[in-house]
């Protein structure tokens, strides 16, 4: 509707005083009331969801956000830039348009005509590519972005469900490549552009809303979200039954203890003592 949504909060102009001394800069403003943190789609209860934002419970939205994330990263890589620090609380998404915006750019490595602007912040714990563990920077290869991207896509598409569960074979193959250990120091990890192309096909030809719950994604091999919910419900019912059984056993033991040794030959003696 004619509204503009900045894609990246990167400084675009200096502010100088009358003497020409730099005293600040300008950059696009990303409306945090409209653009929600990406972590809210994956785990609204996460401690890293600093805003406490709640995203729409729409799994189809997850698919489009995953595609846009892969597409945006592919464009960054095409221009010679890298994310380095893929912070899902600093990446924002529009809950209706599924577009993304980068709020904090301290983790970006930018390639320019006069050299490279190195990232000032290392990757987050839990997003390090296995072969790069222990590396301290200041810059990281593209493989780091590709590992963090695969993890984010897995979380977005599956909402905590294991990637091999109810996923199309082609998607599982990409995840296998993304998370497999390097062979002779070489990874076959999918590039962001490969993920973008694959997700575009999924969204166009494969992914449909689940018949049982239209907010779930269905991949044509059964609904993973429904399967996960059924497993959770079964586990909860079993835990409740076990707790009820334990409580009944405890109550029975307490009742026996309160009744005393009724069948003992000394039962009458106990009664006489109580009377006395």
Secondary structure as GFF3:
##gff-version 3
##sequence-region A 1 276
A	DSSP	beta_strand	11	16	.	.	.	ID=ss1
A	DSSP	beta_strand	22	27	.	.	.	ID=ss2
A	DSSP	beta_strand	35	37	.	.	.	ID=ss3
A	DSSP	alpha_helix	39	42	.	.	.	ID=ss4
A	DSSP	alpha_helix	59	78	.	.	.	ID=ss5
A	DSSP	beta_strand	91	94	.	.	.	ID=ss6
A	DSSP	beta_strand	100	102	.	.	.	ID=ss7
A	DSSP	beta_strand	110	112	.	.	.	ID=ss8
A	DSSP	beta_strand	115	117	.	.	.	ID=ss9
A	DSSP	three_ten_helix	130	132	.	.	.	ID=ss10
A	DSSP	alpha_helix	142	158	.	.	.	ID=ss11
A	DSSP	alpha_helix	169	179	.	.	.	ID=ss12
A	DSSP	alpha_helix	192	201	.	.	.	ID=ss13
A	DSSP	pi_helix	202	206	.	.	.	ID=ss14
A	DSSP	beta_strand	208	209	.	.	.	ID=ss15
A	DSSP	beta_strand	217	218	.	.	.	ID=ss16
A	DSSP	alpha_helix	224	259	.	.	.	ID=ss17
A	DSSP	alpha_helix	267	275	.	.	.	ID=ss18
###
